[in-house]
Amino acid sequence: MHPVRRQISPHAARLRRESTDVERIVWSALRNRQLGNYKFRRQSTIGPFIADFACLEAMLIVELDGSQHSEAADASRTRFLEERGFSILRFWNTDIVENLNGVLLQIRAVANARVEQKQKTLTQPSPVKTGEG
């Protein structure tokens, strides 16, 4: 059976083709389940937005922010993604260049914590209703 090919937006496809050096460095560490056995997608479309890297299992988005990003400009985007259950980690390009191992450790730690929390939520029994019966 052939793998399923997801449809990606033309904008996401262009971003993949025109990756920055820093994006390529991070992708080489995240691809093929190399980091904590988590599956990351590159330039993943989520609603009207494109995430640099997304791990659906951990509901985690990793954004690499160069000079074109600002917290104020990304506020509505962040709100949209967080309302859908995603957590967003942002790293400046200089963080990647100067401390790649530290960045990867942080990504793995947050992914582990989010998956652990999700598993706890799924295994907790429902609260017992008390009252008349």
Phi, psi and omega per residue, in radians:
M1 nan 2.385 -3.133
H2 -1.409 2.587 3.103
P3 -1.151 2.615 3.113
V4 -1.347 2.293 3.118
R5 -1.769 2.082 3.137
R6 -1.318 2.562 3.037
Q7 -1.380 2.290 3.066
I8 -2.119 2.654 -3.115
S9 -1.201 2.670 3.099
P10 -1.015 -0.592 3.119
H11 -1.148 -0.770 3.114
A12 -1.115 -0.703 3.122
A13 -1.077 -0.721 3.111
R14 -1.128 -0.718 3.115
L15 -1.102 -0.617 3.093
R16 -1.146 -0.778 -3.126
R17 -1.144 -0.603 -3.043
E18 -1.856 0.675 -3.137
S19 -1.013 2.566 3.047
T20 -1.403 2.909 3.098
D21 -1.030 -0.725 -3.118
V22 -1.150 -0.730 3.086
E23 -1.058 -0.710 3.117
R24 -1.133 -0.657 3.114
I25 -1.101 -0.841 -3.115
V26 -1.177 -0.732 -3.140
W27 -1.070 -0.653 -3.142
S28 -1.134 -0.414 3.110
A29 -1.578 -0.412 -3.076
L30 -1.680 -0.473 -3.006
R31 -1.191 2.782 3.090
N32 0.982 0.622 3.068
R33 1.001 0.582 -3.112
Q34 -1.304 -0.400 -3.087
L35 -1.874 1.788 3.087
G36 1.100 0.328 -3.106
N37 1.093 0.437 3.096
Y38 -1.590 2.441 3.116
K39 -1.553 2.013 3.088
F40 -1.878 2.546 3.020
R41 -1.913 2.562 -3.135
R42 -1.832 2.395 -3.132
Q43 0.835 0.996 -3.067
S44 -1.553 2.290 3.136
T45 -1.448 2.168 3.083
I46 -2.272 1.880 -3.032
G47 1.062 -2.354 -3.136
P48 -1.479 0.071 -3.032
F49 -1.972 2.813 3.087
I50 -2.106 2.128 3.117
A51 -1.610 2.423 3.106
D52 -0.989 -0.906 3.114
F53 -2.465 2.382 -3.131
A54 -2.365 2.375 3.029
C55 -2.041 1.885 -3.079
L56 -1.248 -0.594 3.131
E57 -1.011 -0.753 -3.130
A58 -1.663 -0.034 -3.066
M59 0.870 0.907 -3.050
L60 -2.186 2.331 3.070
I61 -2.050 2.332 3.088
V62 -1.978 2.139 3.133
E63 -1.994 2.333 3.042
L64 -1.823 2.049 -3.002
D65 -1.859 2.010 3.012
G66 -1.624 -2.732 -3.068
S67 -1.250 -0.279 -3.076
Q68 -1.413 -0.130 -3.095
H69 -1.818 2.595 3.002
S70 -2.570 2.627 -3.102
E71 -1.051 -0.697 -3.131
A72 -1.139 -0.742 -3.114
A73 -1.209 -0.524 -3.097
D74 -1.591 0.037 -3.036
A75 -1.048 -0.816 -3.115
S76 -1.208 -0.620 3.091
R77 -1.105 -0.826 3.124
T78 -1.061 -0.796 3.140
R79 -1.038 -0.788 3.129
F80 -1.020 -0.834 -3.079
L81 -1.224 -0.715 3.128
E82 -1.173 -0.603 3.088
E83 -1.107 -0.383 3.115
R84 -1.684 0.163 3.030
G85 1.659 0.054 -3.134
F86 -1.451 2.572 2.943
S87 -1.864 2.507 -3.058
I88 -2.115 2.205 3.016
L89 -1.864 2.280 3.116
R90 -2.068 2.354 3.105
F91 -2.279 2.415 3.018
W92 -1.321 2.659 3.122
N93 -0.969 -0.635 3.136
T94 -1.132 -0.558 3.078
D95 -1.052 -0.722 -3.115
I96 -1.154 -0.834 -3.082
V97 -1.156 -0.720 -3.039
E98 -1.535 -0.415 -3.023
N99 -2.628 0.983 -3.102
L100 -1.009 -0.789 -3.128
N101 -1.056 -0.722 3.101
G102 -1.104 -0.716 3.110
V103 -1.096 -0.813 -3.127
L104 -1.125 -0.686 3.081
L105 -1.074 -0.701 3.133
Q106 -1.173 -0.743 3.121
I107 -1.048 -0.829 -3.127
R108 -1.115 -0.717 -3.134
A109 -1.101 -0.759 3.140
V110 -1.186 -0.734 3.106
A111 -1.064 -0.793 3.112
N112 -1.032 -0.809 -3.118
A113 -1.095 -0.721 -3.119
R114 -1.198 -0.708 3.122
V115 -1.180 -0.727 3.085
E116 -1.032 -0.807 3.139
Q117 -1.087 -0.721 3.135
K118 -1.115 -0.717 3.132
Q119 -1.160 -0.691 3.094
K120 -1.085 -0.747 -3.130
T121 -1.095 -0.693 -3.116
L122 -1.264 -0.486 -3.070
T123 -1.690 -0.125 3.127
Q124 -1.288 2.351 3.097
P125 -1.194 2.675 3.084
S126 -1.168 2.548 3.117
P127 -1.116 2.476 3.141
V128 -1.367 2.286 3.102
K129 -1.455 2.294 3.084
T130 -1.950 2.756 3.141
G131 2.448 -2.805 -3.099
E132 -1.248 2.544 -3.105
G133 -2.472 nan nan
